[in-house]
């Protein structure tokens, strides 16, 4: 803004609600094509509270880099019934902004930020969040089946969902909540990229309840004042249960007799060529069998198991890996019969 003095005055809109209008010039961040316009900021306080709901907020401060705003961008939270303000006469262009709710002690109580584009008048709706934290709205859907191209929870056979964000605590969710009303709100999260995994539980093909039927995972990004809506597609899963035997020639050895300190297991999806557990594999105790893998996509897998003595491979089946088939909704539990992999001594 070219340092033009800004003047604030109160107005009534056609709908008889109040607003503050601030006249000024915007330089548009170097982009000069389009129409100049007014920017209307309307704020709420997550989750969707009004100024009247946050009595600790003294005023609102708006910062737009490179722009000089009247009263240093500090305005009342509510004027004539409107939680907002109108800033006038911005040149066309893109403008980053930050909105803070300031308490009586001068501390920032809520915060939000984003970018608006002027090509004529524009309205910015921002949901300010505590201490700059944010959240996401998470929804989900299931792959088509014989009941529907867009199955409901019951048509997918799902009883409930378990979800985990950033490797934190698992929480149980109502399946239907993620398929209506925009989804499920996450807890407050710091700005940035987050991981999420969700598992859908129900009855498997053997008629057993509370077993994994679907899985999904991914990432999402949060930004204070701009809650994101994220949707995830579940994929069908099945499982396998593994044991092993250690063979030294014709003699079968126990873990202690063989001096094995641990096992490294990996599964190779033959359809994609990908290793489920990367190059490192999944480390397990030698005496920990059966080992359950319940979240596998249907298909054929090569099974690789190494019996480790320290950092050396003492036993393995890598010269002739076993191949197992995983079917959707066919799960394994600790009481099921396991597949036994024979490992031979390497040296």
JOGIGI-V390163 format. One line per field, one symbol per residue. ss: DSSP state (H for helix, E for strand, - for the rest). A space follows every 10 residues. Layout:
BEGIN
ss = ???
END
This chain:
BEGIN
ss = -------EEE EE-----EEE EE---E-HHH ------EEEE EEEEE---E- HHH---EEEE EEE------H HHHEE---E- -E-EEEEEEE --EEEEEEEE EEE----EEE EEEEEEEE-- -EEEEEEEEE ---E-EEEEE E--------- -------EEE EEEEE----- EEE-HHHHH- ---EE---E- -EEEEEEEEE EE-------- EEEEEEEEEE EE-----EEE EEE-EE-EEE EEEEEEEE-- EEE-HHHH-- -EEEEEEEE- ----E----- -EEE------ EEEEEE--EE EEEEEEEEE- -EEEEE-HHH -EEEEE---- --------EE EEEEE--
END
